[in-house]
Amino acid sequence: MVIASQTVKCTRWKVKAMLEYKRPTTLRGLRGFLGLMSYYRKFIKDFAEIAAPLFAITKQTCTGKSQRQLKKEATTPWTEDLWGEEQQKAFETQRAHSCADLC
């Protein structure tokens, strides 16, 4: 973020990173994407509504699992049925808004 004379602007390299982000295939990758997008969430209208399908698949049940098991789950590619049309639409909308709303 660049703050100049009472305005806040985005940094071009962050927006470029958001636009070039590939579709996540693991929980860890999705969390990375959402973290990058959350950095500018106050500039993206309806961020929470758009990202809701993505946040829904980040929930991990921790009951009775060791840290090692949780880490393994986070880095293991998920099955294609987990990432549906709703998640793809949310992912593409987030990337599109990052360019339109921030630049």
N, CA and C of each residue as an Amber inpcrd file, in Angstrom:
protein
   309
   0.8350000  -1.1530000   0.0000000   0.0000000   0.0000000   0.0000000
   0.8930000   1.2330000   0.0000000   0.5170000   2.1890000  -0.7950000
   1.2580000   3.4350000  -0.8690000   0.3530000   4.5480000  -0.3670000
   0.8140000   5.3040000   0.5930000   0.0280000   6.4100000   1.1340000
   0.6600000   7.6930000   0.6460000  -0.1300000   8.4800000  -0.0840000
   0.3830000   9.7250000  -0.6440000  -0.7040000  10.7910000  -0.5980000
  -0.4050000  11.9050000  -0.0180000  -1.2920000  13.0810000   0.0620000
  -2.7650000  12.7110000   0.2730000  -3.0430000  12.1150000   1.3940000
  -4.3910000  11.7720000   1.8410000  -5.1040000  10.7300000   0.9770000
  -4.3890000   9.9760000   0.1910000  -4.9840000   8.8770000  -0.5710000
  -4.1660000   7.6160000  -0.3350000  -4.8330000   6.4960000  -0.4320000
  -4.1710000   5.2090000  -0.2840000  -4.3000000   4.4890000  -1.6120000
  -3.1670000   4.0690000  -2.1510000  -3.1620000   3.3790000  -3.4350000
  -2.5040000   2.0240000  -3.2830000  -2.7900000   1.1700000  -4.2310000
  -2.1980000  -0.1650000  -4.2050000  -0.7950000  -0.1320000  -4.8080000
  -0.0380000  -1.1410000  -4.4800000   1.2550000  -1.2950000  -5.1230000
   1.0570000  -2.1740000  -6.3490000   1.6350000  -1.7750000  -7.4350000
   1.4270000  -2.4620000  -8.7150000   1.8580000  -3.9300000  -8.6610000
   2.9370000  -4.2280000  -7.9640000   3.4250000  -5.6050000  -7.9460000
   2.4760000  -6.5270000  -7.1820000   1.7490000  -5.9920000  -6.1640000
   0.7740000  -6.8170000  -5.4560000  -0.4180000  -7.1240000  -6.3640000
  -0.8800000  -6.1230000  -7.1060000  -2.0040000  -6.3350000  -8.0160000
  -1.5980000  -7.3190000  -9.1070000  -0.3800000  -7.1980000  -9.5980000
   0.1130000  -8.1250000 -10.6190000   0.1430000  -9.5510000 -10.0670000
   0.5780000  -9.7040000  -8.8310000   0.6100000 -11.0310000  -8.1980000
  -0.7960000 -11.6060000  -8.0660000  -1.7740000 -10.7500000  -7.7410000
  -3.1530000 -11.2160000  -7.6130000  -3.7060000 -11.6800000  -8.9580000
  -3.4000000 -10.9310000 -10.0050000  -3.9170000 -11.2700000 -11.3300000
  -3.2760000 -12.5290000 -11.8990000  -2.0290000 -12.7770000 -11.5590000
  -1.3060000 -13.9200000 -12.1010000  -1.4190000 -15.1770000 -11.2340000
  -2.1120000 -15.0870000 -10.1140000  -2.2280000 -16.2230000  -9.2040000
  -2.9670000 -17.3640000  -9.8920000  -2.3710000 -18.5270000  -9.8620000
  -2.9980000 -19.7010000 -10.4740000  -4.0240000 -20.3020000  -9.5230000
  -4.9590000 -21.0500000 -10.0860000  -5.9950000 -21.6910000  -9.2800000
  -5.3430000 -22.6080000  -8.2490000  -5.6640000 -22.4020000  -6.9740000
  -5.0790000 -23.2450000  -5.9280000  -5.5160000 -24.7010000  -6.0530000
  -4.6260000 -25.6030000  -5.7230000  -4.9460000 -27.0330000  -5.7610000
  -4.8180000 -27.6680000  -4.3850000  -4.3590000 -26.8860000  -3.4110000
  -4.2370000 -27.3810000  -2.0400000  -4.8360000 -26.3620000  -1.0820000
  -5.1000000 -26.8080000   0.1150000  -5.6120000 -25.9250000   1.1500000
  -4.6010000 -24.8190000   1.4490000  -3.3600000 -25.1690000   1.4850000
  -2.3000000 -24.1930000   1.7490000  -2.2540000 -23.1230000   0.6550000
  -2.3930000 -23.5310000  -0.5920000  -2.4000000 -22.5830000  -1.7020000
  -3.5980000 -21.6550000  -1.6500000  -4.7520000 -22.1920000  -1.2880000
  -5.9620000 -21.3810000  -1.1710000  -5.8210000 -20.3710000  -0.0500000
  -5.2690000 -20.8120000   1.0590000  -5.0550000 -19.8750000   2.1750000
  -4.0850000 -18.7600000   1.7730000  -3.0830000 -19.0910000   0.9810000
  -2.1600000 -18.0760000   0.4880000  -2.8580000 -17.0480000  -0.3920000
  -3.7170000 -17.5430000  -1.2960000  -4.4680000 -16.6410000  -2.1660000
  -5.3920000 -15.7410000  -1.3590000  -6.1290000 -16.3260000  -0.4130000
  -7.0480000 -15.5310000   0.3990000  -6.3010000 -14.5180000   1.2670000
  -5.1260000 -14.8880000   1.7260000  -4.3150000 -13.9480000   2.4930000
  -3.8720000 -12.7710000   1.6460000  -3.4740000 -13.0590000   0.4130000
  -3.0700000 -11.9970000  -0.5080000  -4.2420000 -11.0750000  -0.8050000
  -5.4220000 -11.6560000  -1.0520000  -6.6040000 -10.8540000  -1.3470000
  -7.0740000 -10.0870000  -0.1120000  -6.9460000 -10.6860000   1.0440000
  -7.3930000 -10.0330000   2.2780000  -6.5700000  -8.7990000   2.6060000
  -5.3690000  -8.7370000   2.0870000  -4.5200000  -7.5680000   2.3100000
  -5.2250000  -6.2950000   1.8310000  -5.9980000  -6.4060000   0.7600000
  -6.7110000  -5.2640000   0.1940000  -8.2270000  -5.3840000   0.3340000
  -8.7040000  -6.1610000   1.2720000 -10.1340000  -6.4260000   1.3940000
 -10.9850000  -5.1790000   1.5770000 -10.4540000  -4.1550000   2.2110000
 -11.2780000  -2.9580000   2.4190000 -11.4980000  -2.1680000   1.1360000
 -10.7220000  -2.4720000   0.1030000 -10.8980000  -1.7950000  -1.1770000
 -11.8000000  -2.5700000  -2.1310000 -12.1010000  -3.8220000  -1.8150000
 -12.9080000  -4.6730000  -2.6960000 -14.3200000  -4.7480000  -2.1390000
 -15.2610000  -4.2060000  -2.8920000 -16.6550000  -4.1840000  -2.4590000
 -17.1850000  -5.6130000  -2.3200000 -17.8760000  -5.8760000  -1.2230000
 -18.4770000  -7.1820000  -0.9340000 -17.4540000  -8.3110000  -0.9140000
 -16.2920000  -8.0400000  -0.3730000 -15.2260000  -9.0320000  -0.3290000
 -15.6840000 -10.3240000   0.3410000 -16.3150000 -10.2030000   1.4970000
 -16.7140000 -11.3940000   2.2620000 -17.7310000 -12.2350000   1.4980000
 -18.6730000 -11.5830000   0.8390000 -19.6780000 -12.3300000   0.0760000
 -19.0520000 -13.0570000  -1.1130000 -18.1460000 -12.3930000  -1.7940000
 -17.4950000 -12.9880000  -2.9640000 -16.6290000 -14.1690000  -2.5420000
 -15.8930000 -13.9960000  -1.4490000 -14.9310000 -15.0120000  -1.0130000
 -15.5510000 -16.1290000  -0.1720000 -16.8130000 -16.0320000   0.1880000
 -17.4460000 -17.0240000   1.0640000 -17.2830000 -18.4660000   0.5700000
 -17.4920000 -18.7700000  -0.7350000 -17.3020000 -20.1620000  -1.1830000
 -15.8600000 -20.6470000  -1.0170000 -14.9210000 -19.7320000  -1.0880000
 -13.5090000 -20.1080000  -0.9180000 -13.1900000 -20.3370000   0.5540000
 -13.6970000 -19.4570000   1.4080000 -13.4670000 -19.6360000   2.8450000
 -14.1410000 -20.9040000   3.3580000 -15.2450000 -21.2930000   2.7430000
 -15.9760000 -22.4910000   3.1810000 -15.1310000 -23.7520000   3.0590000
 -14.2730000 -23.8240000   2.0520000 -13.4670000 -25.0450000   1.9010000
 -12.1350000 -24.9800000   2.6520000 -11.8820000 -23.8820000   3.3690000
 -10.6520000 -23.8070000   4.1620000 -10.8340000 -24.3930000   5.5490000
 -12.0580000 -24.6630000   5.9180000 -12.3140000 -25.2090000   7.2560000
 -11.7940000 -26.6330000   7.3420000 -11.0020000 -26.8680000   8.3740000
 -10.3630000 -28.1600000   8.5740000 -10.7730000 -28.6920000   9.9460000
 -11.2230000 -29.9150000  10.0090000 -11.5670000 -30.4790000  11.3140000
 -10.2880000 -30.9010000  12.0280000 -10.1220000 -30.3960000  13.2210000
  -8.8790000 -30.6270000  13.9720000  -9.0230000 -31.6900000  15.0580000
 -10.2070000 -32.1250000  15.3180000 -10.4590000 -33.0390000  16.4200000
  -9.6820000 -34.3460000  16.2570000  -8.8530000 -34.6370000  17.2310000
  -8.1210000 -35.8980000  17.2550000  -6.9970000 -36.0140000  16.2450000
  -6.5700000 -34.9250000  15.6470000  -5.4940000 -34.9760000  14.6450000
  -4.2500000 -34.2890000  15.1770000  -3.1090000 -34.8510000  14.8390000
  -1.8480000 -34.2350000  15.2410000  -1.5100000 -33.0850000  14.2930000
  -0.5620000 -32.2760000  14.6930000  -0.1070000 -31.1740000  13.8450000
   0.4490000 -31.7010000  12.5240000   1.1190000 -32.8220000  12.5910000
   1.6880000 -33.4370000  11.3860000   0.5820000 -33.8250000  10.4030000
  -0.5020000 -34.4260000  10.9120000  -1.6220000 -34.8180000  10.0510000
  -2.2980000 -33.6060000   9.4210000  -2.4680000 -32.5460000  10.2120000
  -3.0960000 -31.3270000   9.6910000  -2.2400000 -30.6820000   8.6040000
  -0.9370000 -30.6730000   8.8270000  -0.0310000 -30.0880000   7.8340000
  -0.0560000 -30.9090000   6.5420000  -0.0930000 -32.2300000   6.6850000
  -0.1300000 -33.0960000   5.5140000  -1.4170000 -32.8650000   4.7170000
  -2.5350000 -32.7390000   5.4160000  -3.8060000 -32.4670000   4.7530000
  -3.7790000 -31.1400000   4.0050000  -3.1380000 -30.1410000   4.6000000
  -3.0880000 -28.8060000   3.9970000  -2.2450000 -28.7730000   2.7280000
  -1.2870000 -29.6700000   2.6110000  -0.4010000 -29.6500000   1.4470000
  -0.7230000 -30.7260000   0.4200000  -1.6860000 -31.5710000   0.7190000
  -2.1000000 -32.6170000  -0.2180000  -3.1140000 -32.0450000  -1.2030000
  -2.8980000 -32.2340000  -2.5070000  -3.8840000 -31.7280000  -3.4810000
  -5.2590000 -32.3270000  -3.2210000  -6.2820000 -31.4840000  -3.2900000
  -7.6260000 -31.9630000  -3.0320000  -8.2460000 -32.5710000  -4.2780000
  -9.3410000 -33.2790000  -4.0550000 -10.0440000 -33.9080000  -5.1650000
 -10.7960000 -32.8460000  -5.9590000 -11.0290000 -33.1230000  -7.2200000
 -11.6780000 -32.1520000  -8.0980000 -13.1140000 -31.8430000  -7.6920000
 -13.7840000 -32.7480000  -6.9920000 -15.1620000 -32.4830000  -6.5880000
 -15.2700000 -31.4210000  -5.4940000 -14.1730000 -31.1360000  -4.8000000
 -14.1730000 -30.1070000  -3.7680000 -14.1890000 -28.7120000  -4.3860000
 -13.4830000 -28.5520000  -5.5040000 -13.4120000 -27.2560000  -6.1910000
 -14.4420000 -27.2730000  -7.3150000 -15.5730000 -26.6380000  -7.0700000
 -16.6570000 -26.6490000  -8.0380000 -16.7770000 -25.3460000  -8.8050000
 -17.8870000 -25.2270000  -9.4920000 -18.1590000 -24.0370000 -10.3020000
 -18.2820000 -22.7910000  -9.4290000 -18.8780000 -22.9470000  -8.2530000
 -19.0560000 -21.8210000  -7.3400000 -17.7020000 -21.2710000  -6.8670000
 -16.7810000 -22.1820000  -6.5420000 -15.4500000 -21.7610000  -6.1020000
 -14.6730000 -21.1140000  -7.2560000 -14.7960000 -21.6750000  -8.4480000
 -14.0950000 -21.1140000  -9.6000000 -14.5950000 -19.7030000  -9.8950000
 -15.9000000 -19.5200000  -9.8220000 -16.4810000 -18.2010000 -10.0720000
 -15.9910000 -17.1980000  -9.0200000 -15.9660000 -17.6130000  -7.7640000
 -15.4910000 -16.7390000  -6.6870000 -14.0190000 -16.3850000  -6.8880000
 -13.2190000 -17.3750000  -7.2860000 -11.7870000 -17.1520000  -7.5250000
 -11.5740000 -16.1360000  -8.6460000 -12.2690000 -16.3180000  -9.7520000
 -12.1230000 -15.4030000 -10.8910000 -12.6570000 -14.0130000 -10.5700000
 -13.7550000 -13.9500000  -9.8280000 -14.3230000 -12.6560000  -9.4450000
 -13.3630000 -11.9040000  -8.5360000 -12.7440000 -12.6030000  -7.6010000
 -11.7750000 -11.9610000  -6.7060000 -10.6160000 -11.3700000  -7.5010000
 -10.1010000 -12.1380000  -8.4360000  -8.9900000 -11.6170000  -9.2460000
  -9.4230000 -10.4200000 -10.0820000 -10.6100000 -10.4780000 -10.6530000
 -11.0970000  -9.3770000 -11.4780000 -11.3010000  -8.1130000 -10.6410000
 -11.8560000  -8.2720000  -9.4410000 -12.0740000  -7.1280000  -8.5710000
 -10.7610000  -6.5210000  -8.0940000  -9.7460000  -7.3580000  -7.9480000
  -8.4610000  -6.8240000  -7.4830000  -7.9090000  -5.8350000  -8.4910000
  -8.1340000  -6.0760000  -9.7410000  -7.6510000  -5.1510000 -10.7670000
  -8.5730000  -3.9520000 -10.8990000  -9.8800000  -4.1860000 -10.9960000
 -10.8330000  -3.1120000 -11.2370000 -10.9230000  -2.1480000 -10.0550000
 -10.9580000  -2.6680000  -8.8440000 -11.1600000  -1.8330000  -7.6730000
  -9.8760000  -1.1710000  -7.1550000  -8.7450000  -1.7530000  -7.4330000
  -7.5070000  -1.2440000  -6.8450000  -6.7050000  -0.3330000  -7.7640000
  -6.8380000  -0.5090000  -9.0530000  -6.0040000   0.2850000  -9.9660000
  -6.6120000   1.6300000 -10.2710000
